[in-house]
Amino acid sequence: MAQPPLLFTPGPLTTQLETRQAMLNDWGSREPAFIAMTAELRRRLLDVAGGHGSHVAIPLQGSGTFIVEAAIGTLVGPSDALLVLTNGAYGERMIEIARRLGRTVEALRWPENQAVEPAAVERALAENPALTHVALVHCETTSGLLNPLAAVATVVARQRRAFIVDAMSSFGALPLDLRETPITAVLASSNKCLEGVPGIAFALVEAAAIARAKRVAPSLSLDLYDQWRGFESNGQWRFTPPVQVVAALVEALRLLEAKGGPAARCAHYAANFRTLADGMARLGFRLFLDESIQSPIIATFRMPQDPRFRFDDIYAALAARGFIIYPGKLTQAQSFRIGCIGALEPDDFERLVAAVADIVAELGLAAEPAAAVRKISRQEAHPGTMPHSTASSASPLSAVILAAGVGRRLGNMAPKVLLDFAGKTLLERHVAALHANGVRDIAITVGHRPDLIRDELSRIGALDCVALIENPRYREGSIVSLAVQRERLAAGGTVLVMDGDVLYDGRMIARLLGAVPENVLLLDHAIEPGDEPVKICLRAEVIVDFAKTPEHAYDRHGESVGFFRFSPSMAAALAQRATAYVQAGRASAEYEAALRELILAHPDRFGYEDISDLPWTEIDFEADVARARRDILPRLQEVAHA
Ligand SMILES: Cc1ncc(COP(=O)(O)O)c(C=O)c1O
């Protein structure tokens, strides 16, 4: 028989031989041997999560979705209200299930590359006493994102609500202890980290909660209360059980225990993940998630920008070599996924990476240069997330500062970047903040009085490290100031673009560099009134407009600081668009118009970083100068020259 392919998928997955061999038998579902097997299954499931004494194990025929539907239908009653915390496809599926069941459901959403925030959950629960239940996906398999389960559980318990956790792709590997973490019901299935074969799902439900749930479920076969009563009354399944699947799962649970339990399994998967992520990074593939929220369950890689890179070709070539990866994407962003769970060893991942390298070379493709930005993690890693990679290699990083304007509204003779605040000009502050964050390649677009800017650079000793790019048409729109920087923008590095006339806290640069999205806009929720501020408009956390007077419907908005981070390909696209504007005689446009077009064309490639907590102000009018001195200056965290 030919060697079976290896599955690098999030389930069904590669199982151990003993698990498959355990199925080579027939059992009558009501015979004592099978009843004993069912009892062992239920006991072992509670063992995995420390649920003895508090919870009961209720296995159910079917896939993972069946248990989610059964749990919501059984535990959330017609007069209850469920709050689903969601940042991916499986959170959205819970909402759909609750709706179909006719249950009252509300959603609290985060972007698919951001973890659920416990403080926001607490606020939502405090504000809405009608909510009775909260549901969370522990590991969102859409992306591999690990949500902060323990912190959310604490908040939900403090607010005295019931808590349902979809632990489908974490149960059996990632830390979960029901003695320490208050959870009403944990849901999972046989064919993920437990490494069984597909066909059974299960819930571990608080004994008191299931006892209260008689006749709540609108379904017969998905009634967890009745299923539980069946097991308790005669040890049997209510309806025909998948006997071989039960046998395989019991064997898989025995193997899990024999090999050191969930902690050892987690370490094993982490070694798989590390081998994969580091190997792919060497080939230039970038992870979709920041590693502070990355689980070792599944790795999502950004799709390379090269349009010749077709996932189907790579998939087929890998499959022909015996490596099955996950076909298709679930994230909204362009990406592909490779599972790290199952009976696979780091060696298997080495071989997979070698195969990817061969295929990429054979097809004459190159992935993007590896992670362009220095990752600065603001989020404390929670248990189970990946230790920070040391393998990320940096692509060139530069900053473009737009400082050509006349500062008409200030009646100013000198360029606005030369405004002095407490003995330091805006220009000196820019250079210090960029240097402190490792950005050493800086180019300023100058127009009005470049001599004064040169003098200031000379005074602060930065003339050698800051390039001056002249914009002779500085009296026209700011699009020209961007277009003259086309070479730097298209040079293949990550580029920060910054308005020059901003007094700001230097930590903003770290935030801009550390933000997760491929392309980042800095956003402040406190928005100045009127048409002057450029607004970043969001609908369901997606940027749907970017303008002084937005045209698209949005559910919330913030003010743009005027600082941006662009990936190499997006910076090049921006250069092209700005140049096209000027060539088409549209030189009176502001650069935001070109950027807006790119954002609207590629909403999945842009995100924002909220810096509402940091002090800043744009300087347009005299009143801004006074306000900056009075309100902003005293709050700034100074950065030392590096
Ligand atoms: C977190 C999560 N929830 C629910 C499901 C649905 O499980 P199934 O496809 O077995 O119905 C999955 C499947 O991957 C999952 O990862």
The ligand as a Tripos MOL2 file, in Angstrom:
@<TRIPOS>MOLECULE
LIG
   16    16     1     0     0
SMALL
NO_CHARGES

@<TRIPOS>ATOM
      1 C1        -13.1460   26.5300   16.8460 C.3       1 LIG1
      2 C2        -14.0250   25.6370   16.0270 C.ar      1 LIG1
      3 N1        -15.3230   25.5910   16.2910 N.ar      1 LIG1
      4 C3        -16.1590   24.8160   15.5860 C.ar      1 LIG1
      5 C4        -15.6940   24.0320   14.5540 C.ar      1 LIG1
      6 C5        -16.6510   23.2060   13.7640 C.3       1 LIG1
      7 O1        -16.3430   21.8670   13.8220 O.3       1 LIG1
      8 P1        -16.8350   20.8550   12.6940 P.3       1 LIG1
      9 O2        -16.2230   21.2800   11.4160 O.co2     1 LIG1
     10 O3        -16.2700   19.5540   13.1990 O.co2     1 LIG1
     11 O4        -18.3140   20.8670   12.6690 O.co2     1 LIG1
     12 C6        -14.3430   24.0510   14.2250 C.ar      1 LIG1
     13 C7        -13.8060   23.2680   13.1060 C.2       1 LIG1
     14 O5        -12.6770   23.4040   12.7020 O.2       1 LIG1
     15 C8        -13.4840   24.8750   14.9900 C.ar      1 LIG1
     16 O6        -12.1840   24.9420   14.7180 O.3       1 LIG1
@<TRIPOS>BOND
     1     1     2 1
     2     2     3 ar
     3     2    15 ar
     4     3     4 ar
     5     4     5 ar
     6     5     6 1
     7     5    12 ar
     8     6     7 1
     9     7     8 1
    10     8     9 2
    11     8    10 1
    12     8    11 1
    13    12    13 1
    14    12    15 ar
    15    13    14 2
    16    15    16 1
@<TRIPOS>SUBSTRUCTURE
     1 LIG1         1 GROUP 0 **** ****
